[in-house]
Amino acid sequence: MKKLFAALMLLVSATVMAEPQFGTEFNQTVQAIPTDNPAKIEVTELFWYGCPHCYALEPQLAAWVKALPKDVTFKRVPGLPRPDWAPMAKAFYVMESLGLTEKLHSKLFDALHKQKAFLPNDEKATIDWMTKESGLDRKKIEAEFNSFSLNTKLNHAAQLFRASGATGVPTLIIDGRYITSVTMAGGNQEVFNVANYIIDNVRKEKAGKKIIA
């Protein structure tokens, strides 16, 4: 009986220790970030096409997103902590505005990391590549790259990065209040474990059951 009790206590201790720790594996955002739909739990990925860690995470991320519950929504926002990341942020928003995301999102990752076709800070080469891959007129793509609405989106992306408190990518923002990353969580699978934990607790919090921080 004593051995059984000891084994149970070890199991409980292991479970407690496995619980993601606030301040280590995840934290609060520097500022509260408004979500698109307060009725849902919003997950936002901050990423950069030039980031090898984002590229490595992408297959697992896609599978995780596909399995998210109905009360959870997902979106991407390009990380923009510095000017040389702007060409890839522009590429993301141009693909979005022209309806090319599904067609070119993964291909752009491959072009940069697998084929090493061009550098992520080379805007001209990015436009060349997008023109070739999309089959659209180059002038149309150039016009999108230089549009006023794109500048507005870039400003928003830069502000969101600062407000989140992110120090790199890939980073996940949950419900506009919590932040975790591959670095904070300790690995690719770990970041999803932490995100699932936060989502579960935010769901309970919305139901008035528990507050994690």
Disulfide bonds with the S-S distance in Angstrom:
none
